[in-house]
Amino acid sequence: MVRNSEAAALSSCGEPWRPKGSGGRKGPAAQILPLVPRVRMTGCPVAVVLALGVLLAACHKPPVAPQVRNEEKAKILYWVDPMHPSYTSDKPGKAPDCGMDLVPKYADEGAPQGGPSAPGATVELSPQAVSSAGVTTARVELAALFRAVRAVGTLETDETRLVHVAARVAGRLDRLYLDFTGETIRRGAPIYAIYSPDLVASGREYALALANLERARRGGDAGYTGSAESLVQAARERLALWGLDRDQIDGIARTGKPEVDLVVRAPIGGTVLEKKVVQGQYVTEGQDLYVLADLSNLWLSAKVYEQELGGIRVGQAAVARFAAWPGRDFSGRIRFIDPVVDPATRTAGVRIELPNPGGLLKPGMFANAELRVDLGRRLAVPASAVLDTGVRQVVYVRESATRFAGREVRLGQRAGDLVEVVAGLQEGDQVVTAANFLIDSQAQLSTGKSLQWSGASEVKREVRKGGAQ
């Protein structure tokens, strides 16, 4: 009974009923017929009526016209990797990453947004999404950039403030006024007293020359007086060359006899770094007795890697920090840059002149130095605005309250929390500095491409190309 009813319904639509398995089923009824449950007439007339109604409605459904692309919309823009949408090609072929067939992208399907082939594409978010994600922006503007170059170094004495005290005449050290290394001395204070027979003889010659000059002046002979004056001048110069100062020489002229012990005074004020003699020791002319250093200024000898030497110049400001004085900065300036690079460490020495207030700093201390390199005024954005794929750098620019456009940028030097923008942005643009990963994720969900993560495929391809070569 059920099959007869179905056959009658199909006959009314102009379609002959064919038993199951006969093949060649056509029309919409043939598609719906297998879905209709087979029920018996006996005991369920309502089910039969409902089944007939479904069949009749399907038979009278107007046929659906096949979709045909017009000539313009059917145009293929490019072929794309279905697994990695960031890879596109202008001809069919195989994807280099996974080996799958490339699929065509038609003009009526819309151009991709947020991918590398559409750097100006945009992402639209709802106002609620923008608010809840905490999207913040910053203005692209010209800023005074300073790059910090960090290095380690050691404090040394300033070589221009170092003095070696040597014996100018041979003799015996009758007294030492500086008894130990590290002792401080002021300029002009006595260092040692030396007895020298040669020095005593020169002093007597100077006294005799003065007496001879006095007799010549009383005699009134002009020629003899001039000769006597020359002898006095020669004796005075010899005493000065042996280290006597003006007061000591004038003392000989005043008393008429030389002092037995010559007292030598400090040429600078500073600290005794080395003491090489003892009291009573005989010394020769030119022998080193003391090494004095003025420690009011020190040199910090720092090592800077060769890739950071480009922006360093003599006269630039520097800051040094020491473990002995945590939280305190000692300011100085670069005095000298070594003309050669150490081939073993690939570093060059940089000498920083540091004032030493109160003698807080000691030669030999380790220090962390920070050199400030002035880069000038340049277009810059916060570093947090940049998404770095490893191959390129991108940012999202806010075009409206809820619309963001991805742009590829070319960056220069980094200066603290700012980074220089060489190309890709203009002054006044508003770039996203927080929640830009959320915007990039939305680009991935809505378009299948991400400015951030498409770069991973690029890196992968670059690695494979390098391996193939």
Residue, then its C-alpha position, 0 to 999 in steps of 0.5 A: m500500500v505504501r509503495n502504491s501511494e508513493a507511485a501515485a504521488l510521483s505519477s501526478c508530478g509527471e515522474p514515473w516511479r522506479p523501484k529501489g535499486s532500478g537506477g536512473r532516479k531523477g528529479p527532486a523527488a528522487q533526492i528526497l524519497p530516500l529520506v522519507p521513512r517507509v511506514r505501513m498504511t495499517g494503523c498510521p494513516v497520518a504518517v502517510v498523509l504527511a509523507l505525501g505532503v512532503l513529496l508533493a512540495a518537493c515536486h513543485k519546488p522551482p528548479v534552482a538556476p546554476q550559479v555562473r560567474n560573469e567574465e569579470k568576477a570569474k577572473i582569477l587573481y592568484w593562487v594561494d596555499p590552503m594551509h598557509p594563506s600567506y603564500t601566494s603565486d601568480k600561477p598554479g602549482k604545489a605549495p612549497d611548505c606542505g606540497m598541497d595543490l594551490v587553489p585559485k582566488y577569484a576577484d569576487e571573493g574579495a582581496p585578503q586583508g591584513g596579509p603581506s600582499a595587502p599592507g593597507a588592509t584594515v581590521e574592524l572591531s566592535p566598540q565593545a571589543v576595543s574597550s574591553a581589550g584596552v586598546t591604546t595608541a600613541r602618536v608618531e612624532l619627531a623625538a630627540l633620541f638617545r641610544a645607550v651603549r653599555a660596557v664594563g670597565t676598570l678605574e685607572t689613574d689619569e696618566t696626565r696627573l701622574v708624576h715620577v719623583a727622581a733624584r736629580v743629583a747623586g747623594r745620600l737620603d738623609r730624611l724622607y718626609l713620605d714614609f709609606t705608600g698611600e700617604t697623601i701630600r699637598r703641592g709644595a710640601p717637602i718630600y725628602a732631604i738629600y746630601s750631595p757633595d756635587l750640590v754643595a760644591s755648586g752652591r759654594e761656586y754660586a756664593l763665590a760668584l756673587a762675592n766676585l760680582e760685588r768686588a767688580r762693581r766696587g772696582g768700577d771696571a765695566g768689562y770685569t763686571g759683565s764677566a762676573e755677572s755671567l758667572v753668577q747667572a751660570a751658577r744660578e742656572r746650574l742650581a735650578l737644573w739640579g732642582l733648587d727652587r728660587d727661594q732656596i737659591d736666594g737663601i744661598a745668596r742671602t747667607g753666602k753659604p749653601e745648605v748641607d741638605l737639599v730639601v726637595r718639595a712635591p711638584i703636585g698634590g696627590t697620593v703616593l702610589e709607589k715608594k722605592v727608597v728608604q732613609g739613609q740610602y745612597v741614590t744615583e742621578g735619575q733614580d726613581l724615588y716616588v710615584l705620585a698621582d693626583l686622584s681627583n680625576l680618574w680614567l675609566s677604561a671600558k671595552v666597547y664592542e665593534q658594532e657599537l663604536g659607530g655612534i661613539r665620539v670623544g666628548q660624549a657624556a657617560v655615566a658610571r655605576f659602582a658596586a661600592w656606591p649602589g644607586r649613585d651615578f658618576s658622570g663623566r665624558i669620553r676622553f679617548i677612543d683606542p684606534v685599534v680593535d682587539p682581535a681576540t675580544r672584538t672590542a675597543g678601549v674607551r677612556i672616560e674621564l671621571p671626577n672623584p669627589g671626596g676620593l670615593l673612587k679607587p683605582g682598580m674598581f670595576a664599573n658598569a658604564e653607560l654611554r649616551v649616543d645622541l641620535g638627533r631628532r628622528l621619527a619614532v614610535p614606542a617599541s611596543a607598537v612593533l610586531d616583529t615577525g623575524v623577517r619584517q616589522v609591522v604596526y597597526v595604525r588607527e584609522s577610526a575609533t574601531r578601524f585599524a590598518g596594518r602597515e609594514v615599516r622599516l625601522g632604524q635604531r632603538a633608543g630605550d622605549l622608542v624605535e626610529v621609523v625610517a619608512g612606512l609611517q608619517e608624523g601624526d599617525q596613531v599606532v596601536t601600542a597595546a592589544n595589537f596582538l588581539i587586533d592581529s588575531q582578529a585579522q587572522l580569524s576574519t581573513g585567514k592571514s595575520l601580519q604577525w604570524s605570516g612572517a613565520s612561514e616566510v622564515k620557514r621558506e627562507v630556512r628551506k631555501g638556505g638549506a637547498q642552496 
